Amino acid sequence: MRKKIVAGNWKMNKTLEEGLALTSEIVNMVKDEVSNDVTIILNPPFPLLNGVYKLIKDTKQIFLGAQNCSQHASGAYTGEISVSMIKSVGAEYVIIGHSERRQYFNESDELLSKKVDIALENNLKPIFCCGETLEIRQNGSYKDFVCGQITKSLFHLNADQLSKIVIAYEPIWAIGTGVNATPDQAQEMHLTIRNHMAGKYGKEFANDLTILYGGSCNPKNAKDLFGNPDVDGGLIGGASLKSRDFIDIINSF
Ligand code: PGA
């Protein structure tokens, strides 16, 4: 059985005080209101990681993730954050290849494959993001494009390594726009990704892979999106900044 996951990507939002307050609300609401066994991952900005960890460490189903990591292990890279630092403050996951990193920080498929490698070497589980622009969606090449992203950054891994990875399909045209992919569009792409994985690693392996949807997911559309057979949860941006919305999305399963 593959894992159901709802991950919150806080992006560059929340001061320490605000982030800890949000975490406390989420911890309390999960205790009182969540009865499913969905794995919940909070991905706050770096300075908040350890503070958030202290609030979630005694919970059964809330885990911590970072939003990015360096491809280097350590050394003279001013301003960068290494995977061992991320591990040392309590995180188990790291988002790699978010479209905002690809777009604004020129992160290439090749660079992302290095980040995936160093994360895995340090027992940090990558949440690997992929997804097409509106232009690529409209010209019809989106399946090839997204499968290409996966091939270029992940297909050098063996099945054991890849089994630690969570995939997040996030069409760029749906991120922060209020226009989510329809449940059919999400299902089509998630099945395409799963089949692409099955082609290289086998059907059984692909069946166990968790594939999240991201892009304007909210309490109103989560149920329909998560109702698809190949959608195993969500990577939530804006709606993860409000405890009520985030909990309602978790309870959409
Ligand atoms: P959104 O962002 O939910 O605000 O669209 C999702 C993401 O970028 O991970």
py3Dmol code that shows the C-alpha trace and the ligand (Angstrom):
import py3Dmol

protein = """\
ATOM      1  CA  MET A   1       0.000   0.000   0.000  1.00  0.00           C
ATOM      2  CA  ARG A   2       1.402   3.356  -0.921  1.00  0.00           C
ATOM      3  CA  LYS A   3       1.527   6.226   1.524  1.00  0.00           C
ATOM      4  CA  LYS A   4      -1.038   9.047   1.479  1.00  0.00           C
ATOM      5  CA  ILE A   5       0.683  12.365   2.090  1.00  0.00           C
ATOM      6  CA  VAL A   6      -0.406  15.977   2.526  1.00  0.00           C
ATOM      7  CA  ALA A   7       2.596  18.326   2.575  1.00  0.00           C
ATOM      8  CA  GLY A   8       2.488  22.052   3.270  1.00  0.00           C
ATOM      9  CA  ASN A   9       4.940  24.225   1.338  1.00  0.00           C
ATOM     10  CA  TRP A  10       5.074  27.500   3.223  1.00  0.00           C
ATOM     11  CA  LYS A  11       7.427  29.071   0.653  1.00  0.00           C
ATOM     12  CA  MET A  12       8.914  32.398   1.842  1.00  0.00           C
ATOM     13  CA  ASN A  13       6.177  33.076   4.381  1.00  0.00           C
ATOM     14  CA  LYS A  14       5.984  33.287   8.193  1.00  0.00           C
ATOM     15  CA  THR A  15       8.355  34.720  10.771  1.00  0.00           C
ATOM     16  CA  LEU A  16       9.483  32.424  13.590  1.00  0.00           C
ATOM     17  CA  GLU A  17       6.677  33.580  15.859  1.00  0.00           C
ATOM     18  CA  GLU A  18       4.019  33.230  13.157  1.00  0.00           C
ATOM     19  CA  GLY A  19       5.314  29.849  12.044  1.00  0.00           C
ATOM     20  CA  LEU A  20       5.362  28.406  15.545  1.00  0.00           C
ATOM     21  CA  ALA A  21       1.832  29.682  16.159  1.00  0.00           C
ATOM     22  CA  LEU A  22       0.630  28.035  12.928  1.00  0.00           C
ATOM     23  CA  THR A  23       2.397  24.787  13.856  1.00  0.00           C
ATOM     24  CA  SER A  24       0.813  24.731  17.322  1.00  0.00           C
ATOM     25  CA  GLU A  25      -2.622  25.198  15.767  1.00  0.00           C
ATOM     26  CA  ILE A  26      -1.983  22.391  13.294  1.00  0.00           C
ATOM     27  CA  VAL A  27      -0.685  20.029  16.010  1.00  0.00           C
ATOM     28  CA  ASN A  28      -3.765  20.643  18.173  1.00  0.00           C
ATOM     29  CA  MET A  29      -6.222  20.337  15.311  1.00  0.00           C
ATOM     30  CA  VAL A  30      -4.612  17.128  14.062  1.00  0.00           C
ATOM     31  CA  LYS A  31      -4.972  15.695  17.563  1.00  0.00           C
ATOM     32  CA  ASP A  32      -8.631  16.697  17.842  1.00  0.00           C
ATOM     33  CA  GLU A  33      -9.911  16.349  14.301  1.00  0.00           C
ATOM     34  CA  VAL A  34      -7.809  14.024  12.161  1.00  0.00           C
ATOM     35  CA  SER A  35      -8.576  10.341  12.418  1.00  0.00           C
ATOM     36  CA  ASN A  36      -7.060   9.121   9.144  1.00  0.00           C
ATOM     37  CA  ASP A  37      -3.448   7.985   8.882  1.00  0.00           C
ATOM     38  CA  VAL A  38      -2.326  10.497   6.265  1.00  0.00           C
ATOM     39  CA  THR A  39       1.340  11.448   6.609  1.00  0.00           C
ATOM     40  CA  ILE A  40       1.555  15.209   7.144  1.00  0.00           C
ATOM     41  CA  ILE A  41       4.751  17.061   6.227  1.00  0.00           C
ATOM     42  CA  LEU A  42       5.388  20.712   7.135  1.00  0.00           C
ATOM     43  CA  ASN A  43       7.974  22.497   4.981  1.00  0.00           C
ATOM     44  CA  PRO A  44       8.710  25.858   6.629  1.00  0.00           C
ATOM     45  CA  PRO A  45      11.562  28.222   5.669  1.00  0.00           C
ATOM     46  CA  PHE A  46      15.026  27.224   6.977  1.00  0.00           C
ATOM     47  CA  PRO A  47      15.160  29.485  10.080  1.00  0.00           C
ATOM     48  CA  LEU A  48      11.941  27.915  11.389  1.00  0.00           C
ATOM     49  CA  LEU A  49      12.864  24.267  10.886  1.00  0.00           C
ATOM     50  CA  ASN A  50      14.160  23.428  14.340  1.00  0.00           C
ATOM     51  CA  GLY A  51      11.467  25.390  16.175  1.00  0.00           C
ATOM     52  CA  VAL A  52       8.758  23.627  14.187  1.00  0.00           C
ATOM     53  CA  TYR A  53      10.478  20.287  14.794  1.00  0.00           C
ATOM     54  CA  LYS A  54      10.290  20.756  18.558  1.00  0.00           C
ATOM     55  CA  LEU A  55       6.516  21.178  18.301  1.00  0.00           C
ATOM     56  CA  ILE A  56       5.888  18.168  16.056  1.00  0.00           C
ATOM     57  CA  LYS A  57       8.451  15.635  17.258  1.00  0.00           C
ATOM     58  CA  ASP A  58       6.105  13.866  19.666  1.00  0.00           C
ATOM     59  CA  THR A  59       3.272  13.554  17.168  1.00  0.00           C
ATOM     60  CA  LYS A  60       2.678  10.311  15.298  1.00  0.00           C
ATOM     61  CA  GLN A  61       1.876  11.648  11.873  1.00  0.00           C
ATOM     62  CA  ILE A  62       3.493  15.073  11.401  1.00  0.00           C
ATOM     63  CA  PHE A  63       6.985  15.243   9.881  1.00  0.00           C
ATOM     64  CA  LEU A  64       9.361  18.012   8.863  1.00  0.00           C
ATOM     65  CA  GLY A  65      10.799  18.951   5.472  1.00  0.00           C
ATOM     66  CA  ALA A  66      12.960  21.710   4.011  1.00  0.00           C
ATOM     67  CA  GLN A  67      12.140  23.537   0.789  1.00  0.00           C
ATOM     68  CA  ASN A  68      15.529  23.233  -0.867  1.00  0.00           C
ATOM     69  CA  CYS A  69      19.102  22.061  -0.226  1.00  0.00           C
ATOM     70  CA  SER A  70      22.568  22.610  -1.621  1.00  0.00           C
ATOM     71  CA  GLN A  71      24.050  20.063  -4.010  1.00  0.00           C
ATOM     72  CA  HIS A  72      27.319  20.392  -2.069  1.00  0.00           C
ATOM     73  CA  ALA A  73      28.102  18.568   1.175  1.00  0.00           C
ATOM     74  CA  SER A  74      29.820  21.477   2.969  1.00  0.00           C
ATOM     75  CA  GLY A  75      32.356  24.229   2.510  1.00  0.00           C
ATOM     76  CA  ALA A  76      32.752  27.690   1.009  1.00  0.00           C
ATOM     77  CA  TYR A  77      29.263  28.253  -0.392  1.00  0.00           C
ATOM     78  CA  THR A  78      28.106  31.394   1.396  1.00  0.00           C
ATOM     79  CA  GLY A  79      24.381  31.460   1.991  1.00  0.00           C
ATOM     80  CA  GLU A  80      23.764  27.799   1.150  1.00  0.00           C
ATOM     81  CA  ILE A  81      22.258  25.110   3.399  1.00  0.00           C
ATOM     82  CA  SER A  82      23.521  21.520   3.351  1.00  0.00           C
ATOM     83  CA  VAL A  83      21.545  18.315   3.683  1.00  0.00           C
ATOM     84  CA  SER A  84      23.412  17.373   6.875  1.00  0.00           C
ATOM     85  CA  MET A  85      22.360  20.696   8.436  1.00  0.00           C
ATOM     86  CA  ILE A  86      18.767  20.020   7.413  1.00  0.00           C
ATOM     87  CA  LYS A  87      18.942  16.526   8.887  1.00  0.00           C
ATOM     88  CA  SER A  88      20.494  17.848  12.092  1.00  0.00           C
ATOM     89  CA  VAL A  89      17.504  20.081  12.865  1.00  0.00           C
ATOM     90  CA  GLY A  90      14.997  17.249  12.598  1.00  0.00           C
ATOM     91  CA  ALA A  91      13.877  17.180   8.966  1.00  0.00           C
ATOM     92  CA  GLU A  92      13.242  13.922   7.136  1.00  0.00           C
ATOM     93  CA  TYR A  93      12.184  15.354   3.790  1.00  0.00           C
ATOM     94  CA  VAL A  94      13.362  18.004   1.351  1.00  0.00           C
ATOM     95  CA  ILE A  95      11.497  19.524  -1.582  1.00  0.00           C
ATOM     96  CA  ILE A  96      13.697  19.362  -4.689  1.00  0.00           C
ATOM     97  CA  GLY A  97      12.942  20.905  -8.066  1.00  0.00           C
ATOM     98  CA  HIS A  98      10.030  23.150  -7.196  1.00  0.00           C
ATOM     99  CA  SER A  99       9.113  25.152 -10.308  1.00  0.00           C
ATOM    100  CA  GLU A 100       9.925  28.392  -8.487  1.00  0.00           C
ATOM    101  CA  ARG A 101      13.495  27.127  -7.950  1.00  0.00           C
ATOM    102  CA  ARG A 102      13.708  25.984 -11.575  1.00  0.00           C
ATOM    103  CA  GLN A 103      12.339  29.299 -12.858  1.00  0.00           C
ATOM    104  CA  TYR A 104      13.823  31.970 -10.551  1.00  0.00           C
ATOM    105  CA  PHE A 105      17.071  30.254  -9.580  1.00  0.00           C
ATOM    106  CA  ASN A 106      17.790  28.518 -12.903  1.00  0.00           C
ATOM    107  CA  GLU A 107      17.884  25.040 -11.388  1.00  0.00           C
ATOM    108  CA  SER A 108      18.407  22.565 -14.225  1.00  0.00           C
ATOM    109  CA  ASP A 109      17.438  18.894 -14.428  1.00  0.00           C
ATOM    110  CA  GLU A 110      21.125  18.069 -14.078  1.00  0.00           C
ATOM    111  CA  LEU A 111      21.588  20.162 -10.934  1.00  0.00           C
ATOM    112  CA  LEU A 112      18.431  18.650  -9.452  1.00  0.00           C
ATOM    113  CA  SER A 113      19.756  15.146 -10.009  1.00  0.00           C
ATOM    114  CA  LYS A 114      22.800  16.118  -7.893  1.00  0.00           C
ATOM    115  CA  LYS A 115      20.540  17.464  -5.137  1.00  0.00           C
ATOM    116  CA  VAL A 116      18.523  14.243  -5.208  1.00  0.00           C
ATOM    117  CA  ASP A 117      21.737  12.217  -4.881  1.00  0.00           C
ATOM    118  CA  ILE A 118      23.122  14.117  -1.918  1.00  0.00           C
ATOM    119  CA  ALA A 119      19.750  14.078  -0.148  1.00  0.00           C
ATOM    120  CA  LEU A 120      19.493  10.299  -0.514  1.00  0.00           C
ATOM    121  CA  GLU A 121      23.103   9.791   0.590  1.00  0.00           C
ATOM    122  CA  ASN A 122      22.167  11.598   3.818  1.00  0.00           C
ATOM    123  CA  ASN A 123      18.884   9.750   4.360  1.00  0.00           C
ATOM    124  CA  LEU A 124      16.758  12.754   3.534  1.00  0.00           C
ATOM    125  CA  LYS A 125      13.721  11.855   1.428  1.00  0.00           C
ATOM    126  CA  PRO A 126      13.267  14.059  -1.655  1.00  0.00           C
ATOM    127  CA  ILE A 127       9.850  15.396  -2.590  1.00  0.00           C
ATOM    128  CA  PHE A 128      10.663  15.762  -6.269  1.00  0.00           C
ATOM    129  CA  CYS A 129       8.564  18.322  -8.167  1.00  0.00           C
ATOM    130  CA  CYS A 130       7.793  18.242 -11.852  1.00  0.00           C
ATOM    131  CA  GLY A 131       5.254  20.004 -14.041  1.00  0.00           C
ATOM    132  CA  GLU A 132       4.711  21.873 -17.294  1.00  0.00           C
ATOM    133  CA  THR A 133       4.117  25.520 -18.234  1.00  0.00           C
ATOM    134  CA  LEU A 134       0.827  26.691 -19.746  1.00  0.00           C
ATOM    135  CA  GLU A 135       2.499  26.909 -23.148  1.00  0.00           C
ATOM    136  CA  ILE A 136       3.602  23.273 -22.986  1.00  0.00           C
ATOM    137  CA  ARG A 137       0.135  22.221 -21.760  1.00  0.00           C
ATOM    138  CA  GLN A 138      -1.456  24.034 -24.702  1.00  0.00           C
ATOM    139  CA  ASN A 139       0.876  22.688 -27.377  1.00  0.00           C
ATOM    140  CA  GLY A 140       0.083  19.170 -26.184  1.00  0.00           C
ATOM    141  CA  SER A 141       3.620  18.006 -25.323  1.00  0.00           C
ATOM    142  CA  TYR A 142       3.085  18.027 -21.547  1.00  0.00           C
ATOM    143  CA  LYS A 143       3.312  14.265 -21.016  1.00  0.00           C
ATOM    144  CA  ASP A 144       6.664  14.008 -22.794  1.00  0.00           C
ATOM    145  CA  PHE A 145       7.911  17.109 -21.001  1.00  0.00           C
ATOM    146  CA  VAL A 146       7.094  15.906 -17.489  1.00  0.00           C
ATOM    147  CA  CYS A 147       8.345  12.369 -18.144  1.00  0.00           C
ATOM    148  CA  GLY A 148      11.515  13.968 -19.512  1.00  0.00           C
ATOM    149  CA  GLN A 149      12.041  15.906 -16.278  1.00  0.00           C
ATOM    150  CA  ILE A 150      11.735  12.658 -14.337  1.00  0.00           C
ATOM    151  CA  THR A 151      14.034  10.734 -16.669  1.00  0.00           C
ATOM    152  CA  LYS A 152      16.730  13.398 -16.525  1.00  0.00           C
ATOM    153  CA  SER A 153      16.787  13.868 -12.747  1.00  0.00           C
ATOM    154  CA  LEU A 154      15.790  10.452 -11.390  1.00  0.00           C
ATOM    155  CA  PHE A 155      16.389   7.593 -13.812  1.00  0.00           C
ATOM    156  CA  HIS A 156      20.041   7.167 -12.816  1.00  0.00           C
ATOM    157  CA  LEU A 157      18.805   5.900  -9.412  1.00  0.00           C
ATOM    158  CA  ASN A 158      18.250   2.260  -8.565  1.00  0.00           C
ATOM    159  CA  ALA A 159      14.829   1.067  -7.394  1.00  0.00           C
ATOM    160  CA  ASP A 160      15.856   1.044  -3.750  1.00  0.00           C
ATOM    161  CA  GLN A 161      16.951   4.687  -3.918  1.00  0.00           C
ATOM    162  CA  LEU A 162      13.890   5.724  -5.887  1.00  0.00           C
ATOM    163  CA  SER A 163      11.584   4.060  -3.371  1.00  0.00           C
ATOM    164  CA  LYS A 164      12.558   6.835  -0.878  1.00  0.00           C
ATOM    165  CA  ILE A 165      11.255   9.536  -3.221  1.00  0.00           C
ATOM    166  CA  VAL A 166       7.860  11.203  -3.294  1.00  0.00           C
ATOM    167  CA  ILE A 167       6.839  12.723  -6.636  1.00  0.00           C
ATOM    168  CA  ALA A 168       4.830  15.953  -6.736  1.00  0.00           C
ATOM    169  CA  TYR A 169       3.158  16.776 -10.043  1.00  0.00           C
ATOM    170  CA  GLU A 170       2.639  20.524 -10.057  1.00  0.00           C
ATOM    171  CA  PRO A 171       1.507  22.094 -13.320  1.00  0.00           C
ATOM    172  CA  ILE A 172       3.024  25.590 -13.282  1.00  0.00           C
ATOM    173  CA  TRP A 173      -0.169  27.146 -14.666  1.00  0.00           C
ATOM    174  CA  ALA A 174      -1.999  25.922 -11.560  1.00  0.00           C
ATOM    175  CA  ILE A 175       0.472  27.111  -8.906  1.00  0.00           C
ATOM    176  CA  GLY A 176      -0.839  30.077  -6.948  1.00  0.00           C
ATOM    177  CA  THR A 177      -3.269  30.961  -9.748  1.00  0.00           C
ATOM    178  CA  GLY A 178      -6.531  29.706  -8.278  1.00  0.00           C
ATOM    179  CA  VAL A 179      -6.907  27.532 -11.392  1.00  0.00           C
ATOM    180  CA  ASN A 180      -6.317  23.942 -10.300  1.00  0.00           C
ATOM    181  CA  ALA A 181      -5.916  21.044 -12.710  1.00  0.00           C
ATOM    182  CA  THR A 182      -9.252  19.267 -13.057  1.00  0.00           C
ATOM    183  CA  PRO A 183      -9.425  15.863 -11.367  1.00  0.00           C
ATOM    184  CA  ASP A 184      -9.284  14.285 -14.857  1.00  0.00           C
ATOM    185  CA  GLN A 185      -6.228  16.288 -15.859  1.00  0.00           C
ATOM    186  CA  ALA A 186      -4.478  15.346 -12.614  1.00  0.00           C
ATOM    187  CA  GLN A 187      -5.377  11.665 -12.946  1.00  0.00           C
ATOM    188  CA  GLU A 188      -4.199  11.562 -16.567  1.00  0.00           C
ATOM    189  CA  MET A 189      -0.804  12.977 -15.647  1.00  0.00           C
ATOM    190  CA  HIS A 190      -0.382  10.918 -12.466  1.00  0.00           C
ATOM    191  CA  LEU A 191      -1.130   7.726 -14.389  1.00  0.00           C
ATOM    192  CA  THR A 192       1.315   8.820 -17.096  1.00  0.00           C
ATOM    193  CA  ILE A 193       4.017   9.336 -14.460  1.00  0.00           C
ATOM    194  CA  ARG A 194       3.251   5.975 -12.845  1.00  0.00           C
ATOM    195  CA  ASN A 195       3.395   4.190 -16.205  1.00  0.00           C
ATOM    196  CA  HIS A 196       6.643   5.958 -17.028  1.00  0.00           C
ATOM    197  CA  MET A 197       8.098   4.667 -13.747  1.00  0.00           C
ATOM    198  CA  ALA A 198       6.700   1.193 -14.417  1.00  0.00           C
ATOM    199  CA  GLY A 199       8.452   1.155 -17.807  1.00  0.00           C
ATOM    200  CA  LYS A 200      11.839   1.523 -16.129  1.00  0.00           C
ATOM    201  CA  TYR A 201      11.382  -0.003 -12.649  1.00  0.00           C
ATOM    202  CA  GLY A 202       8.480  -2.414 -13.073  1.00  0.00           C
ATOM    203  CA  LYS A 203       4.783  -2.314 -12.321  1.00  0.00           C
ATOM    204  CA  GLU A 204       5.015  -3.414  -8.720  1.00  0.00           C
ATOM    205  CA  PHE A 205       7.505  -0.692  -7.911  1.00  0.00           C
ATOM    206  CA  ALA A 206       5.444   1.998  -9.654  1.00  0.00           C
ATOM    207  CA  ASN A 207       2.354   0.880  -7.761  1.00  0.00           C
ATOM    208  CA  ASP A 208       4.019   1.718  -4.444  1.00  0.00           C
ATOM    209  CA  LEU A 209       5.156   5.182  -5.480  1.00  0.00           C
ATOM    210  CA  THR A 210       3.398   8.128  -3.830  1.00  0.00           C
ATOM    211  CA  ILE A 211       2.499  10.841  -6.364  1.00  0.00           C
ATOM    212  CA  LEU A 212       1.161  14.139  -4.995  1.00  0.00           C
ATOM    213  CA  TYR A 213      -0.754  16.816  -6.847  1.00  0.00           C
ATOM    214  CA  GLY A 214       0.104  20.482  -6.315  1.00  0.00           C
ATOM    215  CA  GLY A 215      -1.369  23.702  -7.692  1.00  0.00           C
ATOM    216  CA  SER A 216      -4.238  25.675  -6.165  1.00  0.00           C
ATOM    217  CA  CYS A 217      -5.374  22.703  -4.126  1.00  0.00           C
ATOM    218  CA  ASN A 218      -7.858  23.863  -1.481  1.00  0.00           C
ATOM    219  CA  PRO A 219     -10.522  22.444   0.854  1.00  0.00           C
ATOM    220  CA  LYS A 220     -13.139  22.710  -1.926  1.00  0.00           C
ATOM    221  CA  ASN A 221     -11.321  20.769  -4.641  1.00  0.00           C
ATOM    222  CA  ALA A 222      -9.143  18.406  -2.563  1.00  0.00           C
ATOM    223  CA  LYS A 223     -11.756  15.681  -2.236  1.00  0.00           C
ATOM    224  CA  ASP A 224     -12.271  15.382  -5.993  1.00  0.00           C
ATOM    225  CA  LEU A 225      -8.541  15.544  -6.706  1.00  0.00           C
ATOM    226  CA  PHE A 226      -7.630  12.977  -4.027  1.00  0.00           C
ATOM    227  CA  GLY A 227     -10.510  10.773  -5.147  1.00  0.00           C
ATOM    228  CA  ASN A 228      -8.528   9.751  -8.222  1.00  0.00           C
ATOM    229  CA  PRO A 229      -6.881   6.328  -8.096  1.00  0.00           C
ATOM    230  CA  ASP A 230      -3.394   7.666  -8.874  1.00  0.00           C
ATOM    231  CA  VAL A 231      -3.471  10.858  -6.785  1.00  0.00           C
ATOM    232  CA  ASP A 232      -1.991  10.024  -3.379  1.00  0.00           C
ATOM    233  CA  GLY A 233      -2.267  13.425  -1.751  1.00  0.00           C
ATOM    234  CA  GLY A 234      -1.124  16.979  -2.248  1.00  0.00           C
ATOM    235  CA  LEU A 235       1.686  19.499  -1.994  1.00  0.00           C
ATOM    236  CA  ILE A 236      -0.152  22.535  -0.729  1.00  0.00           C
ATOM    237  CA  GLY A 237       1.092  26.125  -0.982  1.00  0.00           C
ATOM    238  CA  GLY A 238      -1.262  28.969  -0.118  1.00  0.00           C
ATOM    239  CA  ALA A 239      -3.837  26.834   1.674  1.00  0.00           C
ATOM    240  CA  SER A 240      -1.165  25.366   3.976  1.00  0.00           C
ATOM    241  CA  LEU A 241      -0.681  28.774   5.591  1.00  0.00           C
ATOM    242  CA  LYS A 242      -4.122  28.623   7.209  1.00  0.00           C
ATOM    243  CA  SER A 243      -4.576  25.863   9.771  1.00  0.00           C
ATOM    244  CA  ARG A 244      -8.315  25.480   9.076  1.00  0.00           C
ATOM    245  CA  ASP A 245      -7.825  25.024   5.331  1.00  0.00           C
ATOM    246  CA  PHE A 246      -4.849  22.709   5.776  1.00  0.00           C
ATOM    247  CA  ILE A 247      -6.711  20.437   8.193  1.00  0.00           C
ATOM    248  CA  ASP A 248      -9.771  20.367   5.932  1.00  0.00           C
ATOM    249  CA  ILE A 249      -7.537  19.291   3.035  1.00  0.00           C
ATOM    250  CA  ILE A 250      -6.033  16.510   5.209  1.00  0.00           C
ATOM    251  CA  ASN A 251      -9.538  15.404   6.106  1.00  0.00           C
ATOM    252  CA  SER A 252     -10.544  15.273   2.434  1.00  0.00           C
ATOM    253  CA  PHE A 253      -9.287  11.689   2.356  1.00  0.00           C
TER     254      PHE A 253
END
"""
ligand_1 = """\
9
PGA
P -0.348 26.623 -4.325
O 1.195 26.179 -4.419
O -1.069 25.572 -3.548
O -0.317 27.951 -3.628
O -0.845 26.735 -5.742
C 1.551 24.835 -4.532
C 3.055 24.721 -4.586
O 3.705 25.584 -5.202
O 3.654 23.788 -4.008
"""
view = py3Dmol.view(width=600, height=400)
view.addModel(protein, "pdb")
view.setStyle({"model": 0}, {"cartoon": {"style": "trace"}})
view.addModel(ligand_1, "xyz")
view.setStyle({"model": 1}, {"stick": {}})
view.zoomTo()
view.show()
